[in-house]
Amino acid sequence: MATTIEPDSGQDLGPDERDLDLLDGSWEQEYYSGRQKTRDWNAVFVAFAILIVAAMLVPMLLVFAR
């Protein structure tokens, strides 16, 4: 008696067309090519730190400028 697996039974049937980029390595080529847009979080944190320092210094400079 042969058992058949229903497609929606929740069992893992292996890779499908959504996994082709993982199987052929094209995701690595795209990722390491430099064309992939990523956010540079270090630059975001530095900009935020500069804003905080400026928010502390500007009022002090305005008080001394009187």
Secondary structure by P-SEA (a helix, b strand, c coil): cbbbbbccccccccccccccccccaaaaaaaacccbbbbaaaaaaaaaaaaaaaaacaaaaaaaac
